[in-house]
Amino acid sequence: QEDYTNGVKTYLTILEHHPDDIQSLLRMAQLHAEAGNVTEVLSWSERVLAIEPENSEAMEMKQAATVS
């Protein structure tokens, strides 16, 4: 739980300064996936896909979230 909270805080700080940072957006989706937060996974994946529509990692996370 603490790692999740710290990770989210860290990436949110990065995204405040670099809102289109793909790696940070993907990591946010991944952190939420690991925590089972489907709605958040979809939201962060969509943000990546809005910037990079062909991003396979975001597409895979989105698909996995909708299946579970």
N, C-alpha and C positions, 0 to 999 in steps of 0.2 A: 504494500500500500504506500509506504513512504517513497519507494523508488518511482512509483507511478506519479505521485503528487509532485515530487521534485522534477521528474522528467517533463511533466506538463508545464510546470512553472518555467523551466528553462527554455522550452521551445516557444512558449507564448512570449517570453521576453525577446527572443530572436525575431519572432514574427512581427513584433511591434515595430522593429526597425527595418525588417526585410519581409514585408507581407507576401511576397511572391516566391519566397525561398522554397523550392520544390522539396528538397531533402527534409526540411523542418516540417513542412505540411505532411509529407509521407510519414514521418516519425510520429506526428500527432495521431494520425490515423492508426498507426501500428500500436501505439500505447493504448489507445482506446479499444482496439481489437483484443489486445491481451487482457484488458479489464472487462471485456464482454459488453461494451457500450456501443451497441449496433447503430443507434442514431448518430452518435458522434463519428463513428467510422465512416458512415455514409456522407456526413457533412464535410469532413476533412478530405475524403476521396474526391468529392465533387469539386472542392476548391482546387485540387491538383488538376483535375480534368478540365476545368475552366481555363487553366493556363496552358496545359499540355494535353489536348484531347486524346492523344495516342499513348499516354503514359500507361504502360502495361502493369506496373506495380499497383497503381491506383485502381485500374480496372479489376485486377485480381482481388484486391481488398474489398472493393465494392461488391463484387460478385459473391465472395465468401460471406460477407455480412448479410446479404439478402437471402442466402441459402440457410443460414443458421437460425 
